[in-house]
Amino acid sequence: MLKFGRLGSVGILVAVLLLLAQSQAVGESPVSLSASEYIVQAGDSFWSIGQRFGVDPENLAQSNEMDLSEPLEVGQSLEIPETTVKTYQVKAGENLWTIAGRYGIPVTTLVQANNVENPDRLQIGQALLLPSRTVISRGTAVTSAVSGFAWPITGPITSRFGWRKGVLHTGLDIAADIGTEITAAKGGTVVYAGWANGYGLVLKLDHGDGYETLYAHTSKLLVRLGDHVYAGQAIARVGSTGNSTGPHLHFEVRRGGTAVNPMNLLNNSSMVAAGY
């Protein structure tokens, strides 16, 4: 493992950005980044660090002889595996939102990878790192070996995963018309199909390896308890049952029974353009 220390890793990043800024090519170009050291900060996870450097979280964990389930400690040193990322030079009239939509990369990922303070204000000719992402639509599996999950539906995200006035919103709310087909994010087995308090008519799939997905507020279930389903199979229809303010899908991903941020497991290219 290379040991550069905190100042050393910052110096590496600065050197890379200076190199990119000096490039004469306009548009995107590949840049090879060698393995380096990263010091874990508060709130970091394998998922967020992987997004920042365009590295598969599972590869990141394996490179450091760890498991994805192991917690990270503030101040811990991690080796960032060698990876190839693209760069893009900003043109007149562009902002981070338009660039994110074009390349199917979450705005938050671009902000983290480039330490951008204001996504709406970029300098013409500014070089941006573009972490690798695969453009997909509903029902297409992500190429990452970590999850293999796919979007169950296409539509604007109306509420994200996170804390809301002291209450954790445990999934993503994706708006769609009543009756729109919901597809399985990954192959698995139906372990719950029925009514569940505020969730309304809900379906839950077990995908193995401790992962489950939950689909809530549906109007109709298309599969039954015990059924085995494949990725992309129609399993339910959008509704507004339970505690719902309008037709949408409340989608959750759980690992070991605990809800995790689906944005860290799914490619959200289709959602960026929808206003995420």
HUWOTA-V684382 format. One record per helix or strand. SS is the DSSP state (@ for helix, = for strand). FROM is the first residue (numbers start at 1). TO is the last residue. If there is no record, write none. Layout:
# HUWOTA-V684382
SS&FROM&TO, SS&FROM&TO
This chain:
# HUWOTA-V684382
@&5&22, =&28&33, =&36&39, @&46&53, @&57&63, =&77&80, =&83&89, @&96&103, @&107&114, =&127&130, =&141&141, =&150&150, =&157&159, =&162&164, =&167&169, =&172&175, =&181&183, =&188&195, @&197&199, =&201&208, =&211&221, =&228&229, =&234&239, =&248&255, =&258&260, @&262&264, @&269&272
